[in-house]
């Protein structure tokens, strides 16, 4: 099920469709099933795909999602992935990522 969600979300990232990403999250968070979804893993895959695609609006939305939806423990676990996002982006966006995204997750 995780793979299907990631596949659908990647399609929305490629379309730069934040509304459908929000709807997808609402749909899967309200699903009542015995299978537990691995939200951090799904988030990581979607975030890396957005970085590869250079979708800055999606990255900003995902950063807001990171701070709003994940607890402190999950944020600490996911924090290590953000520097890698800079290196998989196209060179045209790395300066933006370095100045706008990485300062948000750096420890003080």
C-alpha positions in Angstrom: 0.0 0.0 0.0 2.9 2.4 0.8 4.2 1.9 -2.8 0.9 2.8 -4.3 0.6 5.9 -2.3 4.1 7.0 -3.2 3.4 6.3 -6.9 0.3 8.4 -6.8 2.0 11.2 -4.9 4.9 11.2 -7.3 2.5 11.8 -10.1 1.0 14.8 -8.3 4.5 16.1 -7.6 5.3 15.9 -11.4 2.0 17.8 -12.1 2.9 20.3 -9.3 -0.5 19.7 -7.8 -0.4 20.6 -4.1 -4.2 20.4 -3.8 -4.2 16.7 -4.8 -1.3 16.0 -2.4 -3.4 17.5 0.4 -6.4 15.5 -0.6 -4.3 12.3 -0.7 -3.0 12.9 2.8 -6.6 13.5 4.0 -7.7 10.3 2.3 -5.0 8.1 3.7 -5.1 9.6 7.2 -8.8 8.8 7.4 -8.5 5.3 6.1 -9.6 2.6 8.5 -7.5 -0.5 7.9 -5.5 -3.0 9.9 -2.3 -2.0 7.9 -0.3 0.8 9.5 1.2 3.2 7.0 4.7 4.3 7.3 4.2 8.1 7.0 7.9 9.0 7.5 9.0 6.7 4.7 6.3 7.9 2.4 7.2 11.5 3.2 10.9 10.8 2.5 10.2 9.3 -1.0 7.9 12.2 -1.9 10.3 14.8 -0.7 13.2 13.3 -2.6 11.1 13.1 -5.8 10.2 16.8 -5.4 13.8 17.6 -5.0 14.7 15.7 -8.2 11.9 17.4 -10.1 12.9 20.8 -8.8 9.4 21.6 -7.6 10.0 24.4 -5.1 6.3 24.9 -4.3 5.9 21.3 -3.4 9.1 21.4 -1.3 7.8 24.4 0.6 4.5 22.6 1.2 6.3 19.4 2.4 8.4 21.5 4.8 5.2 23.0 6.3 3.9 19.4 6.5 7.1 18.3 8.3 6.7 20.9 11.0 2.9 20.7 11.4 2.2 16.9 11.2 5.2 15.1 12.6 6.0 14.9 16.3 9.5 15.9 17.6 10.8 12.4 17.6 9.9 11.9 13.9 11.3 15.3 13.0 14.6 14.3 14.5 14.6 11.0 12.6 13.9 12.7 9.3 16.2 15.7 9.8 19.2 13.8 8.3 17.5 13.6 4.9 17.4 17.3 4.2 21.0 17.9 3.3 20.8 15.1 0.8 17.9 16.8 -0.9 20.3 19.6 -1.9 22.6 17.2 -3.8 19.9 15.5 -5.8 18.4 18.8 -7.0 19.3 20.4 -10.3 22.1 23.0 -10.0 19.6 25.8 -10.8 17.8 25.3 -7.5 20.6 24.4 -5.1 21.3 27.9 -4.0 17.6 28.4 -3.2 17.5 25.2 -1.3 20.7 26.1 0.6 19.3 29.5 1.7 15.6 28.8 2.2 15.3 25.1 3.3 18.4 24.0 5.1 18.4 26.9 7.7 15.0 25.6 8.8 16.3 22.2 9.9 19.7 23.1 11.1 20.2 22.5 14.8 21.0 25.5 17.0 
